[in-house]
């Protein structure tokens, strides 16, 4: 796996994957300017949200759960001093579907957290990572 970061101006960069997908990242926008993209640290949290969500949906579907949607909200705290690493990360899943079994979704979240989500497991080496979920029945 390889990615490239190219400086645009100020604190703005374009990140590109080896498959040609690009994203704008910006640390801090110049005064009076609109921020053009997420910060690199926000990108890390987006990666955790995506990685863990993929796991939860995939595992739930293998358990024959009728998942219609899955939303992950990741909340994090950072150290006050440099390096401003994440110290706490919480991932909350909202799983939407019909006749979802709480035990099945709990197992999917647990398996993602403990075995499959490379992003959260890796960040868990530096930060306390916790998980929660709620089921939302669709009609």
N, C-alpha and C positions, 0 to 999 in steps of 0.2 A: 504494500500500500504506500502511496506517495501523494503528497499534496504540495502545492506551491502557493506562496503568499507574495503578492506584488504590491509595492507601495504606490498609491495614487497621489496623495498629498496629505499634509497635516498628519493626522493619526488614522487615516483611511487606507485600507488595503483591500485587494480582491484576492480571495482564496479560491484556488481551482484544484479540483481532484484530478487524478490520472485519467478519469473517464470524461473529463471536460465539463463537469458541473461547477458552477461558480457561485460565490456568495460574497457580498460586500460586508466588511467588518470595520468598525470604527471604535477606537478607544474613547476618545472624547472629541466632540465636534467643536470647531472654532466658535468663539463667542458670536452669537447672532446667527449661527448656521444651524440647519436642521441636521440631526444625526442621521447618517445614511445607512446604517446597518447595526446589527448587534455587536457587542464587544466580544473579544475572544473568550472571555470568561462566560458570557451568556451563551456562546456557541457550545462550550463544554456542557452546560446544563441542557441545552437543546439536544445534544447528542445523548445524554442520559435519558431524557424524556423519550426520544425516538427509540433508542435501543431497548429500554425496558418495556415500552408499549408494544413493540414488535413481539417480544417474548410473551407478554401477557395474552395478547390476541391469539398468537399461534398455539400456545399451550391450551388456552380455553377452547379453541376450535377443535383441537385434538381430543378434548374431553367432551366433545359434542355439545358445547354450550352455544346458544344462539346469540352471539355478540353482534350488535348492530353498530356500536361505536365504542371507542375507548379514548379517553382524554387523560393525559397525565399533566399534572401541575407540579413543577419542581421548585421548591423554595430552598434557598441556601443562605448561610451566614459565612462571612469571611473574617479572617484575622484582621485586627486593626493596623498592624505594622507589616511592612514588607518582609518577606514575600506575603502578599495578601491571599493566602491559600484558603480554600473552602475548609471550614471547621465542622459545619453541620449541613447535611443535605437531606431534605425530606421529599419523597415522591408520593403524591396522592393520585390514585387512579379513580376516575369515574367510568364505570363500565355499564353501558346501556345495552339492553337486550330483552328477550322474552324468556321467562321461566329460568332465569339464571340461578344456579346453585351457589350459595355463599361459600360452601366448602370448596367447590371447584375453582372459583375465582381466587380464594385465599391461597390455594395450592399453586395456582399460576403465578401469583405475585411472589410467593415464597421461592418458587423454583427460579424465577427471573433474578430475584435478589441474591440467592445463594449459589446458583450454578451457571446461569446463562448470560446475564447482562454484563458483558465485558466492561462497559463504560462505568457502571455504578460500582462494580466489584473493584475496579482499578482505583477509582476515586475513594473508595472505602478504605484504602490503605493509608489515606491522609486525613479523611474526614469521617465523622459519624454519619452513616447513611441509614435512614429509617423509611418505612413504607406504610401506607394505609390505602384503603379503598372503600368505595361505596358502590352499591348496585342501584341502577335506575331502571325500573321496569317500563318498557315501552308497550303501548297498546296497539 
